[in-house]
Amino acid sequence: MSREGFWDNSEASTKIVKELKNLKATVEPWELAHQKYQEALEFTGLISQEEQSLLLDLKRNVDGLTQIIDQLEFQVLLGGPLDKNSAILSINSGAGGTESCDWAGMLLRMYSRFAQARGWSVKTIDLLEGEEAGFKNVTLLIEGAYAYGYLKAERGVHRLVRISPFDANKRRHTSFASVDVIPEIEEDLDVKIEESDLKIDVYRSKGAGGQSVNTTDSAVRITHLPTGIIAQCQNERSQYQNKQTALKILKARLYEAQAAQKEEELKKQDADKKRIEWGSQIRSYVLHPYNLVKDHRTEFETGDSQKVLDGGLDQFIEAYLKFSAQK
């Protein structure tokens, strides 16, 4: 990076900087653990049983080392070839009109807070607002080391049970929204897209945005005709930028589809592995008549539903990754 001319090619230099961050995220925790281990060994040889204050310092040092080791053990679960990548997360409201749109908005807030707490950036790529509240669908680019490795645990249908704020009679409603997560992939991955296989539509953006949004036909929708896979983007400033972002998403979805097909051919998939479809929810969020969030795959649950909706997903994701590693 210090070499002369390194920054002349912004695309190449950005890629290397991103690779450096990923490598640091892997190496630095191990180096810190080794450093704390050496400090604890040296400290042990300097104190005696009578020196209680020093013993407390040693205990704090060991507790800190234990916490780092626990995190490293968890990181081993993120060993997939694309786990270290950023993630493209899509939320789609289910049947139920305003209720489900509002639930999609609550999930958007939950994932945004989870990402921001980890220092990841969140960028809205595409959204379609509900008629009264929330969103019919929204797509986010969540950039950060291991974003996909963590968020892949969220792929599936999410169910909400609550007293509806939109029902004058204060009745209990059940709402559904689906979450899809794919990795952001690099340009050099082997995904071939023929120009003749693409149908490209341009239209006027419908959501909030920057300059020129809503005034020109800058939004882009790309359909891959052989597979029917669709990608769209409307939040960039120009039609060209929207097209490039949509192509990036399409490439990621095609890569994910090809990988899933290969896995199905090799493993025939486990008999208990459910497809992501309505009626096969992975998690329920109950806000009435009691508070409970339960993951139906791992059976992990908590009564602190507000913490979860505020982005506290770590325990659910850890439980899922451990569950997946045992299958």
QUIRA-V416152 format. One record per residue. N is the residue number from 1. RES is the residue in one letter. SS is DSSP state (alpha for helix, beta for strand, coil for the rest). PHI is phi as a letter, one per 40 degrees, with the letter a starting at -180 (999 if undefined). Layout:
BEGIN
n:N res:RES ss:SS phi:PHI
n:N res:RES ss:SS phi:PHI
END
This chain:
BEGIN
n:1 res:M ss:coil phi:999
n:2 res:S ss:coil phi:c
n:3 res:R ss:coil phi:c
n:4 res:E ss:coil phi:c
n:5 res:G ss:coil phi:g
n:6 res:F ss:alpha phi:d
n:7 res:W ss:alpha phi:c
n:8 res:D ss:alpha phi:c
n:9 res:N ss:coil phi:b
n:10 res:S ss:alpha phi:c
n:11 res:E ss:alpha phi:c
n:12 res:A ss:alpha phi:c
n:13 res:S ss:alpha phi:c
n:14 res:T ss:alpha phi:c
n:15 res:K ss:alpha phi:c
n:16 res:I ss:alpha phi:c
n:17 res:V ss:alpha phi:c
n:18 res:K ss:alpha phi:c
n:19 res:E ss:alpha phi:c
n:20 res:L ss:alpha phi:c
n:21 res:K ss:alpha phi:c
n:22 res:N ss:alpha phi:c
n:23 res:L ss:alpha phi:c
n:24 res:K ss:alpha phi:c
n:25 res:A ss:alpha phi:c
n:26 res:T ss:alpha phi:c
n:27 res:V ss:alpha phi:c
n:28 res:E ss:alpha phi:d
n:29 res:P ss:alpha phi:c
n:30 res:W ss:alpha phi:c
n:31 res:E ss:alpha phi:c
n:32 res:L ss:alpha phi:c
n:33 res:A ss:alpha phi:c
n:34 res:H ss:alpha phi:c
n:35 res:Q ss:alpha phi:c
n:36 res:K ss:alpha phi:c
n:37 res:Y ss:alpha phi:c
n:38 res:Q ss:alpha phi:c
n:39 res:E ss:alpha phi:c
n:40 res:A ss:alpha phi:c
n:41 res:L ss:alpha phi:c
n:42 res:E ss:alpha phi:c
n:43 res:F ss:alpha phi:c
n:44 res:T ss:alpha phi:c
n:45 res:G ss:coil phi:c
n:46 res:L ss:coil phi:b
n:47 res:I ss:coil phi:b
n:48 res:S ss:coil phi:b
n:49 res:Q ss:coil phi:c
n:50 res:E ss:coil phi:c
n:51 res:E ss:coil phi:c
n:52 res:Q ss:alpha phi:c
n:53 res:S ss:alpha phi:c
n:54 res:L ss:alpha phi:c
n:55 res:L ss:alpha phi:c
n:56 res:L ss:alpha phi:c
n:57 res:D ss:alpha phi:c
n:58 res:L ss:alpha phi:c
n:59 res:K ss:alpha phi:c
n:60 res:R ss:alpha phi:c
n:61 res:N ss:alpha phi:c
n:62 res:V ss:alpha phi:c
n:63 res:D ss:alpha phi:c
n:64 res:G ss:alpha phi:c
n:65 res:L ss:alpha phi:c
n:66 res:T ss:alpha phi:c
n:67 res:Q ss:alpha phi:c
n:68 res:I ss:alpha phi:c
n:69 res:I ss:alpha phi:c
n:70 res:D ss:alpha phi:d
n:71 res:Q ss:alpha phi:c
n:72 res:L ss:alpha phi:c
n:73 res:E ss:alpha phi:c
n:74 res:F ss:alpha phi:c
n:75 res:Q ss:alpha phi:c
n:76 res:V ss:alpha phi:c
n:77 res:L ss:coil phi:c
n:78 res:L ss:coil phi:c
n:79 res:G ss:coil phi:b
n:80 res:G ss:coil phi:c
n:81 res:P ss:coil phi:c
n:82 res:L ss:coil phi:b
n:83 res:D ss:coil phi:d
n:84 res:K ss:coil phi:c
n:85 res:N ss:coil phi:c
n:86 res:S ss:coil phi:c
n:87 res:A ss:beta phi:b
n:88 res:I ss:beta phi:b
n:89 res:L ss:beta phi:b
n:90 res:S ss:beta phi:b
n:91 res:I ss:beta phi:b
n:92 res:N ss:beta phi:b
n:93 res:S ss:beta phi:c
n:94 res:G ss:coil phi:c
n:95 res:A ss:coil phi:c
n:96 res:G ss:coil phi:h
n:97 res:G ss:coil phi:f
n:98 res:T ss:alpha phi:d
n:99 res:E ss:alpha phi:d
n:100 res:S ss:alpha phi:c
n:101 res:C ss:alpha phi:c
n:102 res:D ss:alpha phi:c
n:103 res:W ss:alpha phi:c
n:104 res:A ss:alpha phi:c
n:105 res:G ss:alpha phi:c
n:106 res:M ss:alpha phi:c
n:107 res:L ss:alpha phi:c
n:108 res:L ss:alpha phi:d
n:109 res:R ss:alpha phi:c
n:110 res:M ss:alpha phi:c
n:111 res:Y ss:alpha phi:c
n:112 res:S ss:alpha phi:c
n:113 res:R ss:alpha phi:c
n:114 res:F ss:alpha phi:c
n:115 res:A ss:alpha phi:c
n:116 res:Q ss:alpha phi:c
n:117 res:A ss:alpha phi:c
n:118 res:R ss:coil phi:c
n:119 res:G ss:coil phi:g
n:120 res:W ss:coil phi:c
n:121 res:S ss:beta phi:c
n:122 res:V ss:beta phi:b
n:123 res:K ss:beta phi:b
n:124 res:T ss:beta phi:c
n:125 res:I ss:beta phi:c
n:126 res:D ss:beta phi:a
n:127 res:L ss:beta phi:a
n:128 res:L ss:beta phi:b
n:129 res:E ss:beta phi:c
n:130 res:G ss:coil phi:c
n:131 res:E ss:coil phi:c
n:132 res:E ss:coil phi:b
n:133 res:A ss:coil phi:a
n:134 res:G ss:coil phi:g
n:135 res:F ss:beta phi:b
n:136 res:K ss:beta phi:c
n:137 res:N ss:beta phi:a
n:138 res:V ss:beta phi:a
n:139 res:T ss:beta phi:b
n:140 res:L ss:beta phi:b
n:141 res:L ss:beta phi:b
n:142 res:I ss:beta phi:b
n:143 res:E ss:beta phi:b
n:144 res:G ss:coil phi:i
n:145 res:A ss:coil phi:c
n:146 res:Y ss:coil phi:g
n:147 res:A ss:alpha phi:c
n:148 res:Y ss:alpha phi:c
n:149 res:G ss:alpha phi:d
n:150 res:Y ss:alpha phi:c
n:151 res:L ss:alpha phi:c
n:152 res:K ss:alpha phi:c
n:153 res:A ss:alpha phi:c
n:154 res:E ss:alpha phi:c
n:155 res:R ss:coil phi:c
n:156 res:G ss:beta phi:i
n:157 res:V ss:beta phi:c
n:158 res:H ss:beta phi:b
n:159 res:R ss:beta phi:b
n:160 res:L ss:beta phi:b
n:161 res:V ss:beta phi:b
n:162 res:R ss:beta phi:a
n:163 res:I ss:beta phi:c
n:164 res:S ss:coil phi:c
n:165 res:P ss:coil phi:c
n:166 res:F ss:coil phi:b
n:167 res:D ss:coil phi:b
n:168 res:A ss:coil phi:c
n:169 res:N ss:coil phi:c
n:170 res:K ss:coil phi:f
n:171 res:R ss:coil phi:c
n:172 res:R ss:beta phi:c
n:173 res:H ss:beta phi:b
n:174 res:T ss:beta phi:b
n:175 res:S ss:beta phi:b
n:176 res:F ss:beta phi:b
n:177 res:A ss:beta phi:a
n:178 res:S ss:beta phi:b
n:179 res:V ss:beta phi:b
n:180 res:D ss:beta phi:b
n:181 res:V ss:beta phi:b
n:182 res:I ss:beta phi:b
n:183 res:P ss:beta phi:c
n:184 res:E ss:coil phi:c
n:185 res:I ss:coil phi:b
n:186 res:E ss:coil phi:c
n:187 res:E ss:coil phi:c
n:188 res:D ss:coil phi:c
n:189 res:L ss:coil phi:c
n:190 res:D ss:coil phi:c
n:191 res:V ss:coil phi:b
n:192 res:K ss:coil phi:c
n:193 res:I ss:coil phi:b
n:194 res:E ss:coil phi:c
n:195 res:E ss:alpha phi:d
n:196 res:S ss:alpha phi:c
n:197 res:D ss:alpha phi:c
n:198 res:L ss:beta phi:b
n:199 res:K ss:beta phi:b
n:200 res:I ss:beta phi:b
n:201 res:D ss:beta phi:b
n:202 res:V ss:beta phi:b
n:203 res:Y ss:beta phi:a
n:204 res:R ss:coil phi:c
n:205 res:S ss:coil phi:c
n:206 res:K ss:coil phi:b
n:207 res:G ss:coil phi:c
n:208 res:A ss:coil phi:c
n:209 res:G ss:coil phi:a
n:210 res:G ss:coil phi:c
n:211 res:Q ss:coil phi:d
n:212 res:S ss:coil phi:g
n:213 res:V ss:coil phi:c
n:214 res:N ss:coil phi:g
n:215 res:T ss:coil phi:b
n:216 res:T ss:coil phi:b
n:217 res:D ss:coil phi:c
n:218 res:S ss:coil phi:c
n:219 res:A ss:beta phi:c
n:220 res:V ss:beta phi:b
n:221 res:R ss:beta phi:b
n:222 res:I ss:beta phi:b
n:223 res:T ss:beta phi:b
n:224 res:H ss:beta phi:c
n:225 res:L ss:coil phi:c
n:226 res:P ss:coil phi:c
n:227 res:T ss:coil phi:b
n:228 res:G ss:coil phi:g
n:229 res:I ss:beta phi:c
n:230 res:I ss:beta phi:b
n:231 res:A ss:beta phi:b
n:232 res:Q ss:beta phi:a
n:233 res:C ss:beta phi:a
n:234 res:Q ss:coil phi:b
n:235 res:N ss:coil phi:b
n:236 res:E ss:coil phi:c
n:237 res:R ss:coil phi:c
n:238 res:S ss:coil phi:b
n:239 res:Q ss:alpha phi:c
n:240 res:Y ss:alpha phi:c
n:241 res:Q ss:alpha phi:c
n:242 res:N ss:alpha phi:c
n:243 res:K ss:alpha phi:c
n:244 res:Q ss:alpha phi:c
n:245 res:T ss:alpha phi:c
n:246 res:A ss:alpha phi:c
n:247 res:L ss:alpha phi:c
n:248 res:K ss:alpha phi:c
n:249 res:I ss:alpha phi:c
n:250 res:L ss:alpha phi:c
n:251 res:K ss:alpha phi:c
n:252 res:A ss:alpha phi:c
n:253 res:R ss:alpha phi:c
n:254 res:L ss:alpha phi:c
n:255 res:Y ss:alpha phi:c
n:256 res:E ss:alpha phi:c
n:257 res:A ss:alpha phi:c
n:258 res:Q ss:alpha phi:c
n:259 res:A ss:alpha phi:c
n:260 res:A ss:alpha phi:c
n:261 res:Q ss:alpha phi:c
n:262 res:K ss:alpha phi:c
n:263 res:E ss:alpha phi:c
n:264 res:E ss:alpha phi:c
n:265 res:E ss:alpha phi:c
n:266 res:L ss:alpha phi:c
n:267 res:K ss:alpha phi:b
n:268 res:K ss:coil phi:f
n:269 res:Q ss:coil phi:f
n:270 res:D ss:coil phi:c
n:271 res:A ss:coil phi:c
n:272 res:D ss:coil phi:c
n:273 res:K ss:coil phi:c
n:274 res:K ss:coil phi:c
n:275 res:R ss:coil phi:c
n:276 res:I ss:coil phi:c
n:277 res:E ss:coil phi:a
n:278 res:W ss:coil phi:d
n:279 res:G ss:coil phi:g
n:280 res:S ss:coil phi:b
n:281 res:Q ss:beta phi:c
n:282 res:I ss:beta phi:c
n:283 res:R ss:beta phi:a
n:284 res:S ss:beta phi:b
n:285 res:Y ss:beta phi:b
n:286 res:V ss:beta phi:b
n:287 res:L ss:coil phi:b
n:288 res:H ss:coil phi:a
n:289 res:P ss:coil phi:c
n:290 res:Y ss:coil phi:a
n:291 res:N ss:coil phi:b
n:292 res:L ss:beta phi:a
n:293 res:V ss:beta phi:b
n:294 res:K ss:beta phi:b
n:295 res:D ss:beta phi:c
n:296 res:H ss:coil phi:c
n:297 res:R ss:coil phi:c
n:298 res:T ss:coil phi:b
n:299 res:E ss:coil phi:g
n:300 res:F ss:coil phi:c
n:301 res:E ss:beta phi:a
n:302 res:T ss:beta phi:a
n:303 res:G ss:coil phi:c
n:304 res:D ss:coil phi:c
n:305 res:S ss:alpha phi:c
n:306 res:Q ss:alpha phi:c
n:307 res:K ss:alpha phi:c
n:308 res:V ss:alpha phi:c
n:309 res:L ss:alpha phi:c
n:310 res:D ss:coil phi:c
n:311 res:G ss:coil phi:h
n:312 res:G ss:coil phi:c
n:313 res:L ss:coil phi:b
n:314 res:D ss:alpha phi:d
n:315 res:Q ss:alpha phi:c
n:316 res:F ss:alpha phi:c
n:317 res:I ss:alpha phi:c
n:318 res:E ss:alpha phi:c
n:319 res:A ss:alpha phi:c
n:320 res:Y ss:alpha phi:c
n:321 res:L ss:alpha phi:c
n:322 res:K ss:alpha phi:c
n:323 res:F ss:alpha phi:c
n:324 res:S ss:alpha phi:c
n:325 res:A ss:alpha phi:c
n:326 res:Q ss:alpha phi:c
n:327 res:K ss:coil phi:c
END
